[in-house]
Protein backbone atom coordinates (compact mmCIF):
# COMPACT_ATOMS: atom_id res chain seq x y z
CA UNK A 1 0.00 0.00 0.00
CA UNK A 2 1.29 3.46 -0.97
CA UNK A 3 4.36 2.44 -3.01
CA UNK A 4 5.32 6.11 -3.40
CA UNK A 5 4.76 9.25 -1.32
CA UNK A 6 2.93 10.77 -4.30
CA UNK A 7 0.47 7.87 -4.25
CA UNK A 8 -0.37 8.59 -0.63
CA UNK A 9 -1.11 12.24 -1.41
CA UNK A 10 -3.30 11.31 -4.39
CA UNK A 11 -5.12 8.71 -2.27
CA UNK A 12 -5.92 11.32 0.40
CA UNK A 13 -7.11 13.80 -2.24
CA UNK A 14 -9.44 11.32 -3.92
CA UNK A 15 -10.76 9.90 -0.65
CA UNK A 16 -11.57 13.50 0.33
CA UNK A 17 -13.32 14.00 -3.02
CA UNK A 18 -15.24 10.77 -2.46
CA UNK A 19 -16.35 12.09 0.94
CA UNK A 20 -17.38 15.50 -0.38
CA UNK A 21 -19.30 14.19 -3.41
CA UNK A 22 -20.91 11.43 -1.34
CA UNK A 23 -22.07 13.97 1.23
CA UNK A 24 -23.47 16.20 -1.52
CA UNK A 25 -25.21 13.20 -3.09
CA UNK A 26 -26.77 12.24 0.25
CA UNK A 27 -28.00 15.79 0.78
CA UNK A 28 -29.59 15.80 -2.69
CA UNK A 29 -31.14 12.41 -1.93
CA UNK A 30 -32.51 13.65 1.39
CA UNK A 31 -34.14 16.74 -0.14
CA UNK A 32 -35.22 14.59 -3.11
CA UNK A 33 -33.59 16.75 -5.77
CA UNK A 34 -33.69 14.10 -8.50
CA UNK A 35 -31.60 15.91 -11.14
CA UNK A 36 -28.71 16.65 -8.76
CA UNK A 37 -28.98 13.22 -7.15
CA UNK A 38 -28.70 11.39 -10.48
CA UNK A 39 -25.86 13.66 -11.63
CA UNK A 40 -23.69 13.15 -8.53
CA UNK A 41 -24.33 9.42 -8.04
CA UNK A 42 -21.73 7.99 -10.48
CA UNK A 43 -18.93 10.29 -9.27
CA UNK A 44 -18.89 8.76 -5.78
CA UNK A 45 -17.39 5.45 -6.91
CA UNK A 46 -15.24 7.11 -9.57
CA UNK A 47 -13.29 8.94 -6.87
CA UNK A 48 -13.18 5.90 -4.59
CA UNK A 49 -11.87 3.68 -7.41
CA UNK A 50 -9.12 6.16 -8.31
CA UNK A 51 -8.13 6.36 -4.62
CA UNK A 52 -7.84 2.57 -4.44
CA UNK A 53 -5.78 2.41 -7.66
CA UNK A 54 -3.22 4.87 -6.30
CA UNK A 55 -3.18 3.31 -2.83
CA UNK A 56 -2.49 -0.23 -4.03
CA UNK A 57 -2.24 -0.74 -7.81
CA UNK A 58 -1.72 -4.50 -7.39
CA UNK A 59 -5.16 -4.97 -5.80
CA UNK A 60 -6.82 -4.94 -9.20
CA UNK A 61 -9.72 -7.14 -8.06
CA UNK A 62 -10.79 -4.42 -5.62
CA UNK A 63 -10.84 -1.53 -8.05
CA UNK A 64 -12.35 -3.68 -10.79
CA UNK A 65 -15.10 -4.51 -8.29
CA UNK A 66 -15.63 -0.78 -7.80
CA UNK A 67 -15.74 -0.19 -11.56
CA UNK A 68 -18.49 -2.79 -11.94
CA UNK A 69 -20.22 -1.15 -8.97
CA UNK A 70 -20.01 2.14 -10.86
CA UNK A 71 -21.62 0.51 -13.91
CA UNK A 72 -24.36 -0.81 -11.62
CA UNK A 73 -24.87 2.63 -10.12
CA UNK A 74 -25.33 4.18 -13.55
CA UNK A 75 -27.75 1.44 -14.67
CA UNK A 76 -29.84 1.74 -11.49
CA UNK A 77 -30.38 5.45 -12.03
CA UNK A 78 -33.24 4.09 -14.15
CA UNK A 79 -34.05 1.21 -11.78
CA UNK A 80 -37.74 1.20 -12.80
CA UNK A 81 -36.65 0.12 -16.28
CA UNK A 82 -36.45 -3.70 -16.24
CA UNK A 83 -33.48 -3.91 -18.63
CA UNK A 84 -31.49 -1.33 -16.66
CA UNK A 85 -32.35 -3.13 -13.42
CA UNK A 86 -31.07 -6.47 -14.80
CA UNK A 87 -27.90 -4.82 -16.17
CA UNK A 88 -27.29 -3.17 -12.80
CA UNK A 89 -27.88 -6.46 -11.01
CA UNK A 90 -25.41 -8.24 -13.30
CA UNK A 91 -22.75 -5.55 -12.88
CA UNK A 92 -23.02 -5.61 -9.10
CA UNK A 93 -22.93 -9.42 -9.05
CA UNK A 94 -19.68 -9.44 -11.04
CA UNK A 95 -18.29 -6.90 -8.59
CA UNK A 96 -19.24 -9.13 -5.65
CA UNK A 97 -17.52 -12.12 -7.25
CA UNK A 98 -14.37 -10.03 -7.71
CA UNK A 99 -14.53 -9.08 -4.01
CA UNK A 100 -15.12 -12.74 -3.09
CA UNK A 101 -12.09 -13.80 -5.10
CA UNK A 102 -10.00 -11.20 -3.27
CA UNK A 103 -11.23 -12.54 0.08
CA UNK A 104 -10.48 -16.15 -0.85
CA UNK A 105 -7.01 -15.30 -2.16
CA UNK A 106 -6.22 -13.64 1.17
CA UNK A 107 -7.60 -16.55 3.20
CA UNK A 108 -5.87 -19.18 1.08
CA UNK A 109 -2.57 -17.28 1.33
CA UNK A 110 -2.78 -17.25 5.13
CA UNK A 111 -3.78 -20.88 5.51
CA UNK A 112 -2.43 -22.51 2.34
CA UNK A 113 -5.77 -24.29 2.01
CA UNK A 114 -6.34 -27.15 -0.37
CA UNK A 115 -8.30 -26.53 -3.59
CA UNK A 116 -11.18 -28.60 -2.15
CA UNK A 117 -12.27 -25.40 -0.39
CA UNK A 118 -13.14 -23.82 -3.73
CA UNK A 119 -15.67 -26.61 -4.23
CA UNK A 120 -16.99 -26.00 -0.73
CA UNK A 121 -17.62 -22.32 -1.50
CA UNK A 122 -19.31 -23.27 -4.78
CA UNK A 123 -21.68 -25.62 -2.93
CA UNK A 124 -22.48 -22.96 -0.32
CA UNK A 125 -23.25 -20.51 -3.11
CA UNK A 126 -25.59 -22.98 -4.81
CA UNK A 127 -27.23 -23.60 -1.45
CA UNK A 128 -27.94 -19.88 -1.11
CA UNK A 129 -29.65 -19.85 -4.49
CA UNK A 130 -31.98 -22.64 -3.40
CA UNK A 131 -32.74 -21.01 -0.06
CA UNK A 132 -33.47 -17.62 -1.61
CA UNK A 133 -35.44 -18.72 -4.67
CA UNK A 134 -38.83 -19.54 -3.10
CA UNK A 135 -39.13 -16.51 -0.75
CA UNK A 136 -37.85 -14.26 -3.56
CA UNK A 137 -40.55 -15.61 -5.88
CA UNK A 138 -43.24 -14.79 -3.33
CA UNK A 139 -41.72 -11.39 -2.67
CA UNK A 140 -41.37 -10.16 -6.25
CA UNK A 141 -44.23 -12.03 -7.98
CA UNK A 142 -42.13 -12.00 -11.16
CA UNK A 143 -41.20 -14.70 -13.68
CA UNK A 144 -38.73 -17.44 -12.80
CA UNK A 145 -35.86 -15.99 -14.85
CA UNK A 146 -36.08 -12.68 -13.02
CA UNK A 147 -36.37 -14.43 -9.65
CA UNK A 148 -33.36 -16.61 -10.44
CA UNK A 149 -31.31 -13.51 -11.30
CA UNK A 150 -32.29 -11.92 -7.99
CA UNK A 151 -31.47 -15.16 -6.16
CA UNK A 152 -28.04 -15.31 -7.80
CA UNK A 153 -27.39 -11.73 -6.77
CA UNK A 154 -28.58 -12.30 -3.19
CA UNK A 155 -26.39 -15.41 -3.02
CA UNK A 156 -23.32 -13.41 -4.02
CA UNK A 157 -23.99 -11.03 -1.12
CA UNK A 158 -24.54 -13.85 1.34
CA UNK A 159 -21.40 -15.81 0.42
CA UNK A 160 -19.29 -12.65 0.70
CA UNK A 161 -20.62 -11.87 4.16
CA UNK A 162 -20.11 -15.44 5.38
CA UNK A 163 -16.57 -15.52 3.95
CA UNK A 164 -15.62 -12.29 5.70
CA UNK A 165 -17.16 -13.40 9.01
CA UNK A 166 -15.43 -16.79 8.79
CA UNK A 167 -12.18 -14.91 8.23
CA UNK A 168 -12.67 -13.11 11.55
CA UNK A 169 -13.77 -16.26 13.39
CA UNK A 170 -10.71 -18.24 12.29
CA UNK A 171 -8.22 -15.50 13.01
CA UNK A 172 -7.48 -14.17 9.56
CA UNK A 173 -6.40 -10.53 9.13
CA UNK A 174 -8.12 -8.29 11.67
CA UNK A 175 -9.21 -5.85 8.99
CA UNK A 176 -11.70 -8.42 7.70
CA UNK A 177 -14.06 -6.97 10.30
CA UNK A 178 -14.35 -3.90 8.05
CA UNK A 179 -15.26 -6.11 5.09
CA UNK A 180 -17.85 -7.92 7.24
CA UNK A 181 -19.51 -4.72 8.43
CA UNK A 182 -19.37 -3.41 4.86
CA UNK A 183 -21.21 -6.43 3.51
CA UNK A 184 -23.79 -6.29 6.27
CA UNK A 185 -24.54 -2.68 5.28
CA UNK A 186 -24.58 -3.70 1.60
CA UNK A 187 -27.31 -6.22 2.40
CA UNK A 188 -29.27 -3.61 4.37
CA UNK A 189 -29.02 -1.23 1.40
CA UNK A 190 -30.21 -3.85 -1.10
CA UNK A 191 -33.07 -5.01 1.12
CA UNK A 192 -34.23 -1.38 1.29
CA UNK A 193 -33.89 -1.05 -2.49
CA UNK A 194 -35.85 -4.27 -3.11
CA UNK A 195 -38.60 -3.29 -0.67
CA UNK A 196 -39.11 0.11 -2.29
CA UNK A 197 -39.18 -1.36 -5.81
CA UNK A 198 -41.32 -4.45 -5.26
CA UNK A 199 -43.43 -3.60 -2.22
CA UNK A 200 -43.86 -0.02 -1.12
CA UNK A 201 -42.33 3.39 -1.73
CA UNK A 202 -40.86 5.14 1.30
CA UNK A 203 -40.03 8.81 1.71
CA UNK A 204 -36.36 9.63 1.03
CA UNK A 205 -35.73 6.05 -0.07
CA UNK A 206 -32.60 6.95 -2.06
CA UNK A 207 -31.05 8.58 1.01
CA UNK A 208 -31.44 5.40 3.09
CA UNK A 209 -30.28 3.20 0.21
CA UNK A 210 -27.21 5.26 -0.59
CA UNK A 211 -25.96 6.09 2.90
CA UNK A 212 -25.63 2.39 3.74
CA UNK A 213 -24.30 1.57 0.25
CA UNK A 214 -21.56 4.21 0.19
CA UNK A 215 -20.36 3.38 3.70
CA UNK A 216 -20.40 -0.31 2.70
CA UNK A 217 -18.22 0.24 -0.36
CA UNK A 218 -15.77 2.37 1.62
CA UNK A 219 -15.43 -0.19 4.45
CA UNK A 220 -15.00 -3.12 2.06
CA UNK A 221 -12.24 -1.32 0.15
CA UNK A 222 -10.45 -0.14 3.29
CA UNK A 223 -10.62 -3.65 4.72
CA UNK A 224 -8.95 -5.11 1.64
CA UNK A 225 -6.36 -2.33 1.35
CA UNK A 226 -5.33 -2.53 5.02
CA UNK A 227 -5.13 -6.33 4.81
CA UNK A 228 -2.93 -6.06 1.70
CA UNK A 229 -0.57 -3.72 3.59
CA UNK A 230 0.14 -6.30 6.36
Residue frames relative to the residue before (quaternion, step in Angstrom):
aa qw qx qy qz dx dy dz
X 1.0000 0.0000 0.0000 0.0000 0.00 0.00 0.00
X 0.8391 0.0602 -0.1125 0.5287 3.57 -0.95 0.97
X 0.0403 -0.8396 0.5416 0.0047 3.62 0.45 1.18
X 0.7837 0.1451 -0.0937 0.5966 3.59 1.18 -0.49
X 0.6240 -0.5461 0.3998 0.3906 3.57 -1.20 0.54
X 0.6066 0.5660 -0.3458 0.4382 3.58 1.07 -0.76
X 0.6326 0.5457 -0.3287 0.4404 3.57 1.01 -0.85
X 0.6392 0.5323 -0.3250 0.4500 3.57 1.00 -0.81
X 0.6474 0.5158 -0.3118 0.4664 3.58 0.99 -0.86
X 0.6661 0.4965 -0.3011 0.4681 3.57 0.91 -0.95
X 0.6138 0.5517 -0.3384 0.4521 3.59 1.03 -0.80
X 0.6706 0.4976 -0.2958 0.4639 3.58 0.86 -0.96
X 0.6440 0.5295 -0.3191 0.4506 3.57 0.98 -0.89
X 0.7397 0.4234 -0.2452 0.4620 3.58 0.80 -0.99
X 0.5845 0.5295 -0.3792 0.4840 3.60 1.15 -0.44
X 0.6291 0.5201 -0.3261 0.4769 3.58 1.07 -0.77
X 0.6479 0.5078 -0.3143 0.4728 3.59 0.99 -0.83
X 0.6079 0.5417 -0.3389 0.4713 3.56 1.06 -0.78
X 0.6727 0.5041 -0.2951 0.4541 3.58 0.92 -0.92
X 0.6750 0.5004 -0.2953 0.4547 3.57 0.91 -0.94
X 0.6939 0.4650 -0.2799 0.4732 3.60 0.83 -1.00
X 0.6325 0.5287 -0.3332 0.4576 3.59 1.01 -0.78
X 0.6453 0.5117 -0.3163 0.4709 3.57 0.98 -0.84
X 0.6456 0.5089 -0.3174 0.4727 3.58 0.96 -0.87
X 0.6481 0.5223 -0.3144 0.4564 3.57 0.96 -0.90
X 0.6650 0.5006 -0.3077 0.4610 3.59 0.94 -0.84
X 0.6196 0.5266 -0.3407 0.4719 3.57 1.06 -0.71
X 0.6631 0.4951 -0.3024 0.4730 3.59 0.92 -0.90
X 0.6383 0.5152 -0.3234 0.4718 3.58 1.08 -0.72
X 0.6539 0.5295 -0.3101 0.4426 3.57 0.99 -0.85
X 0.7362 0.3826 -0.2223 0.5121 3.59 0.96 -0.88
X 0.3856 -0.7688 0.4269 0.2793 3.55 1.42 0.01
X 0.2796 0.7115 -0.5686 0.3038 3.52 0.89 1.10
X 0.2700 -0.8386 0.4513 0.1420 3.57 0.09 1.31
X 0.6480 0.5224 -0.3351 0.4414 3.61 0.93 -0.83
X 0.6995 0.4530 -0.2700 0.4822 3.59 0.83 -0.99
X 0.6228 0.5480 -0.3431 0.4407 3.58 1.02 -0.76
X 0.6927 0.4713 -0.2760 0.4710 3.58 0.85 -0.97
X 0.6447 0.5315 -0.3237 0.4440 3.59 1.04 -0.74
X 0.7403 0.4297 -0.2367 0.4596 3.61 0.86 -0.92
X 0.5171 0.6986 -0.4056 0.2829 3.60 1.10 -0.60
X 0.7175 0.4552 -0.3009 0.4329 3.68 0.64 -0.93
X 0.6341 0.5828 -0.3383 0.3792 3.59 1.04 -0.73
X 0.5332 0.6410 -0.4106 0.3691 3.60 1.15 -0.50
X 0.7527 0.3802 -0.2153 0.4925 3.59 0.73 -1.04
X 0.5306 0.6006 -0.4194 0.4265 3.60 1.17 -0.41
X 0.7097 0.4519 -0.2652 0.4710 3.58 0.79 -1.00
X 0.6402 0.5149 -0.3319 0.4636 3.59 1.01 -0.73
X 0.6468 0.5209 -0.3198 0.4561 3.61 0.96 -0.83
X 0.6532 0.5017 -0.3154 0.4713 3.60 0.93 -0.86
X 0.6247 0.5376 -0.3342 0.4573 3.60 1.02 -0.79
X 0.6651 0.4986 -0.2986 0.4690 3.59 0.94 -0.89
X 0.6294 0.5452 -0.3352 0.4408 3.61 0.96 -0.84
X 0.7135 0.4366 -0.2625 0.4811 3.59 0.89 -0.89
X 0.6315 0.5423 -0.3400 0.4375 3.59 1.07 -0.64
X 0.8038 -0.0730 0.1031 0.5813 3.57 0.89 -0.95
X 0.2132 -0.8337 0.4965 0.1141 3.60 0.22 1.26
X 0.6365 0.5576 -0.3335 0.4157 3.60 1.10 -0.62
X 0.6366 0.5247 -0.3337 0.4560 3.61 1.18 -0.46
X 0.0145 0.8639 -0.5026 0.0283 3.55 0.78 1.09
X 0.5861 0.5817 -0.3833 0.4136 3.61 1.10 -0.54
X 0.6421 0.5339 -0.3188 0.4483 3.57 1.09 -0.75
X 0.7479 0.3828 -0.2606 0.4756 3.59 0.71 -0.94
X 0.5705 0.5384 -0.4006 0.4736 3.60 1.17 -0.31
X 0.6043 0.5490 -0.3422 0.4652 3.58 1.10 -0.71
X 0.6552 0.5016 -0.3030 0.4768 3.57 1.03 -0.81
X 0.6344 0.5328 -0.3349 0.4489 3.59 1.00 -0.78
X 0.6618 0.4683 -0.3101 0.4966 3.59 1.00 -0.78
X 0.5934 0.5444 -0.3569 0.4735 3.59 1.15 -0.57
X 0.6246 0.5342 -0.3224 0.4696 3.57 1.07 -0.78
X 0.6350 0.5142 -0.3228 0.4778 3.59 0.99 -0.85
X 0.6483 0.5160 -0.3080 0.4674 3.57 1.02 -0.84
X 0.6275 0.5438 -0.3290 0.4498 3.57 1.01 -0.82
X 0.6690 0.4978 -0.2994 0.4637 3.55 0.92 -0.94
X 0.6620 0.5112 -0.3092 0.4526 3.58 0.93 -0.92
X 0.7273 0.4514 -0.2519 0.4515 3.59 0.94 -0.87
X 0.3847 0.6694 -0.5172 0.3693 3.57 1.23 0.26
X 0.7410 0.2673 -0.1570 0.5957 3.56 1.21 -0.67
X 0.0637 0.8688 -0.4891 0.0440 3.59 0.91 0.94
X 0.5956 0.5594 -0.3769 0.4362 3.62 1.18 -0.30
X 0.5967 0.5224 -0.3593 0.4919 3.57 1.27 -0.28
X 0.4721 -0.7229 0.4223 0.2760 3.60 -0.59 1.16
X 0.6535 0.5167 -0.3185 0.4523 3.60 0.94 -0.87
X 0.6610 0.4970 -0.3019 0.4742 3.58 0.93 -0.91
X 0.6302 0.5382 -0.3322 0.4504 3.58 1.02 -0.80
X 0.6683 0.4928 -0.2935 0.4737 3.60 0.94 -0.92
X 0.6438 0.5147 -0.3191 0.4678 3.60 0.98 -0.84
X 0.6489 0.5114 -0.3093 0.4708 3.57 0.99 -0.84
X 0.6331 0.5380 -0.3114 0.4614 3.54 1.00 -0.89
X 0.6713 0.5015 -0.2897 0.4625 3.57 0.92 -0.95
X 0.6562 0.5138 -0.3139 0.4549 3.58 0.93 -0.89
X 0.6684 0.4872 -0.3017 0.4742 3.58 0.91 -0.88
X 0.6397 0.5315 -0.3363 0.4419 3.60 0.97 -0.78
X 0.6271 0.5145 -0.3329 0.4809 3.59 1.01 -0.77
X 0.6349 0.5333 -0.3198 0.4585 3.56 1.00 -0.84
X 0.6626 0.5013 -0.3063 0.4645 3.59 0.96 -0.84
X 0.6460 0.5027 -0.3281 0.4716 3.60 1.03 -0.69
X 0.6101 0.5265 -0.3484 0.4786 3.59 1.10 -0.61
X 0.6450 0.5022 -0.3116 0.4844 3.59 1.01 -0.83
X 0.6397 0.5280 -0.3232 0.4556 3.59 0.99 -0.86
X 0.6434 0.5194 -0.3229 0.4605 3.57 0.96 -0.84
X 0.6268 0.5287 -0.3273 0.4696 3.58 1.03 -0.79
X 0.6505 0.5143 -0.3135 0.4627 3.59 0.95 -0.88
X 0.6938 0.4834 -0.2822 0.4531 3.58 0.86 -0.96
X 0.6116 0.5399 -0.3498 0.4606 3.59 1.04 -0.71
X 0.6510 0.5093 -0.3085 0.4707 3.57 0.99 -0.86
X 0.6785 0.4941 -0.2892 0.4603 3.58 0.86 -0.98
X 0.6735 0.4917 -0.3005 0.4629 3.57 0.90 -0.92
X 0.6327 0.5345 -0.3341 0.4499 3.59 1.05 -0.72
X 0.6779 0.4867 -0.2926 0.4669 3.59 1.03 -0.75
X 0.8046 0.3051 -0.1348 0.4913 3.56 0.95 -0.84
X 0.2927 -0.7693 0.5124 0.2448 3.59 1.27 -0.27
X 0.1382 0.8454 -0.5017 0.1204 3.55 0.98 0.91
X 0.5524 -0.6089 0.4648 0.3286 3.52 -1.21 0.59
X 0.6278 -0.5733 0.3772 0.3673 3.59 -1.16 0.56
X 0.4824 0.6711 -0.4367 0.3553 3.61 1.24 -0.28
X 0.5979 0.5891 -0.3583 0.4088 3.59 1.16 -0.58
X 0.5719 0.5684 -0.3908 0.4440 3.59 1.13 -0.49
X 0.6442 0.5082 -0.3102 0.4801 3.57 1.03 -0.80
X 0.6130 0.5492 -0.3448 0.4513 3.57 1.06 -0.74
X 0.6766 0.4837 -0.2956 0.4700 3.59 0.88 -0.92
X 0.6192 0.5359 -0.3438 0.4595 3.60 1.07 -0.70
X 0.6606 0.5014 -0.3055 0.4677 3.59 0.97 -0.82
X 0.6327 0.5193 -0.3319 0.4690 3.58 1.01 -0.80
X 0.6377 0.5297 -0.3240 0.4558 3.57 0.99 -0.84
X 0.6636 0.4931 -0.3007 0.4754 3.58 0.91 -0.91
X 0.6167 0.5478 -0.3377 0.4534 3.57 1.10 -0.70
X 0.6182 0.5449 -0.3308 0.4598 3.57 1.06 -0.78
X 0.6311 0.5419 -0.3377 0.4404 3.56 0.94 -0.89
X 0.6786 0.4961 -0.2892 0.4580 3.57 0.90 -0.94
X 0.6649 0.5111 -0.3015 0.4535 3.56 0.98 -0.86
X 0.7301 0.4526 -0.2377 0.4534 3.57 0.98 -0.86
X 0.5644 0.6680 -0.3870 0.2923 3.58 1.07 -0.70
X 0.7175 0.4679 -0.2750 0.4365 3.61 0.70 -1.05
X 0.6956 0.4379 -0.3100 0.4778 3.66 0.76 -0.87
X 0.6138 0.5427 -0.3516 0.4528 3.60 1.11 -0.65
X 0.6309 0.5396 -0.3293 0.4498 3.58 1.02 -0.78
X 0.6721 0.4796 -0.2930 0.4821 3.56 1.00 -0.83
X 0.6621 0.5370 -0.2987 0.4290 3.55 1.06 -0.80
X 0.7832 0.3599 -0.1826 0.4730 3.58 0.84 -0.98
X 0.1864 -0.8031 0.5326 0.1912 3.58 1.14 -0.71
X 0.4534 0.6645 -0.4583 0.3778 3.56 1.06 0.84
X 0.6872 -0.4653 0.3448 0.4387 3.57 -1.31 0.01
X 0.6961 -0.5194 0.3117 0.3853 3.56 -1.26 0.45
X 0.6238 0.5512 -0.3438 0.4346 3.58 1.03 -0.77
X 0.6647 0.4944 -0.2938 0.4769 3.54 0.97 -0.90
X 0.6534 0.5128 -0.3054 0.4657 3.58 0.98 -0.87
X 0.6367 0.5247 -0.3271 0.4608 3.58 1.01 -0.79
X 0.6352 0.5240 -0.3260 0.4644 3.58 1.00 -0.81
X 0.6577 0.4959 -0.3003 0.4810 3.58 0.97 -0.85
X 0.6456 0.5202 -0.3156 0.4616 3.58 1.04 -0.78
X 0.6227 0.5307 -0.3257 0.4739 3.57 1.04 -0.79
X 0.6653 0.4997 -0.3008 0.4660 3.55 0.94 -0.92
X 0.6649 0.5007 -0.3040 0.4634 3.59 0.88 -0.93
X 0.6274 0.5391 -0.3281 0.4561 3.57 1.08 -0.72
X 0.6375 0.5254 -0.3349 0.4532 3.59 1.00 -0.76
X 0.6278 0.5136 -0.3309 0.4822 3.59 1.09 -0.67
X 0.6838 0.5139 -0.2892 0.4297 3.55 0.84 -1.01
X 0.6806 0.4859 -0.2991 0.4596 3.59 0.88 -0.91
X 0.6223 0.5305 -0.3416 0.4634 3.60 1.09 -0.64
X 0.6596 0.5017 -0.3129 0.4640 3.58 0.93 -0.87
X 0.6686 0.4983 -0.3019 0.4621 3.58 0.89 -0.92
X 0.6352 0.5304 -0.3296 0.4544 3.59 0.99 -0.80
X 0.6796 0.4859 -0.2940 0.4642 3.58 0.89 -0.92
X 0.6568 0.4997 -0.3117 0.4710 3.60 0.98 -0.83
X 0.6440 0.5083 -0.3295 0.4672 3.59 0.99 -0.80
X 0.5944 0.5673 -0.3572 0.4441 3.57 1.12 -0.62
X 0.6574 0.4861 -0.3026 0.4898 3.57 1.02 -0.81
X 0.6736 0.5330 -0.2971 0.4170 3.57 0.85 -1.02
X 0.7668 0.3522 -0.1859 0.5033 3.58 1.03 -0.79
X 0.6175 -0.6357 0.3165 0.3381 3.54 1.21 0.54
X 0.3287 0.7218 -0.5376 0.2864 3.56 1.05 0.65
X 0.7998 -0.3130 0.1648 0.4850 3.63 -1.21 0.07
X 0.5460 -0.6745 0.3990 0.2963 3.55 -0.84 1.05
X 0.6301 0.5648 -0.3432 0.4076 3.57 1.11 -0.57
X 0.4516 0.6736 -0.4580 0.3640 3.59 1.26 -0.01
X 0.5308 0.6143 -0.4207 0.4049 3.60 1.18 -0.35
X 0.6202 0.5320 -0.3445 0.4621 3.60 1.08 -0.65
X 0.6376 0.5161 -0.3187 0.4749 3.58 1.02 -0.82
X 0.6471 0.5324 -0.3136 0.4466 3.59 1.00 -0.88
X 0.6703 0.4767 -0.2940 0.4868 3.57 0.87 -0.96
X 0.6236 0.5516 -0.3321 0.4433 3.57 1.03 -0.81
X 0.7060 0.4515 -0.2783 0.4693 3.58 0.88 -0.88
X 0.5797 0.5521 -0.3785 0.4647 3.58 1.12 -0.53
X 0.6778 0.4763 -0.2848 0.4822 3.59 0.94 -0.90
X 0.5857 0.5651 -0.3631 0.4536 3.59 1.12 -0.66
X 0.6647 0.4999 -0.2939 0.4711 3.57 0.95 -0.92
X 0.6232 0.5293 -0.3341 0.4689 3.59 1.00 -0.81
X 0.6536 0.5208 -0.3066 0.4556 3.58 0.95 -0.91
X 0.7170 0.4542 -0.2638 0.4582 3.58 0.86 -0.94
X 0.5876 0.5405 -0.3712 0.4741 3.59 1.13 -0.52
X 0.6426 0.5180 -0.3110 0.4712 3.57 1.01 -0.86
X 0.6433 0.5225 -0.3121 0.4645 3.57 0.99 -0.90
X 0.6758 0.5002 -0.2929 0.4553 3.58 0.86 -0.98
X 0.6484 0.5300 -0.3193 0.4436 3.57 0.95 -0.89
X 0.7069 0.4643 -0.2711 0.4596 3.58 0.90 -0.94
X 0.6602 0.4873 -0.3184 0.4746 3.61 1.13 -0.49
X 0.8154 0.3226 -0.1343 0.4616 3.57 0.75 -1.08
X 0.7741 0.3427 -0.1865 0.4986 3.59 1.13 -0.48
X 0.8022 -0.2117 0.2255 0.5107 3.55 0.31 -1.22
X 0.4519 -0.6630 0.5310 0.2727 3.55 -1.04 0.83
X 0.0865 -0.7673 0.6303 0.0810 3.57 -1.13 0.62
X 0.5763 -0.5984 0.4293 0.3543 3.55 -1.11 0.65
X 0.8384 0.0844 -0.1173 0.5255 3.57 -0.98 0.94
X 0.1318 0.8369 -0.5203 0.1074 3.58 1.04 0.74
X 0.6733 0.5114 -0.3130 0.4326 3.60 0.89 -0.90
X 0.5876 0.5596 -0.3688 0.4535 3.59 1.12 -0.56
X 0.7060 0.4568 -0.2683 0.4701 3.60 0.82 -0.97
X 0.6308 0.5240 -0.3315 0.4664 3.58 1.08 -0.70
X 0.7561 0.4364 -0.2230 0.4337 3.55 0.76 -1.05
X 0.6198 0.5421 -0.3789 0.4224 3.63 0.97 -0.61
X 0.6742 0.4563 -0.2960 0.4997 3.59 1.00 -0.77
X 0.6450 0.5408 -0.3183 0.4361 3.60 1.01 -0.80
X 0.6975 0.4759 -0.2842 0.4542 3.59 0.81 -0.96
X 0.6379 0.4978 -0.3245 0.4899 3.58 1.00 -0.79
X 0.6185 0.5535 -0.3344 0.4465 3.60 1.04 -0.80
X 0.6826 0.4830 -0.2958 0.4618 3.59 0.79 -0.97
X 0.6490 0.5210 -0.3179 0.4542 3.58 0.97 -0.83
X 0.6854 0.4865 -0.2909 0.4571 3.60 0.86 -0.94
X 0.6307 0.5302 -0.3347 0.4572 3.58 0.98 -0.82
X 0.6869 0.4824 -0.2852 0.4626 3.58 0.85 -0.95
X 0.6572 0.5014 -0.3155 0.4661 3.59 0.91 -0.85
X 0.6226 0.5462 -0.3352 0.4491 3.57 1.03 -0.81
X 0.6843 0.4684 -0.2863 0.4800 3.60 0.89 -0.88
X 0.6709 0.5082 -0.3101 0.4420 3.59 0.88 -0.90
X 0.6759 0.4837 -0.2957 0.4710 3.59 0.92 -0.87
X 0.6217 0.5232 -0.3379 0.4749 3.58 1.09 -0.69
X 0.6570 0.5206 -0.3070 0.4507 3.59 0.97 -0.86
X 0.6662 0.5196 -0.2982 0.4440 3.59 1.14 -0.60
X 0.5252 0.6507 -0.4117 0.3622 3.63 1.25 -0.25
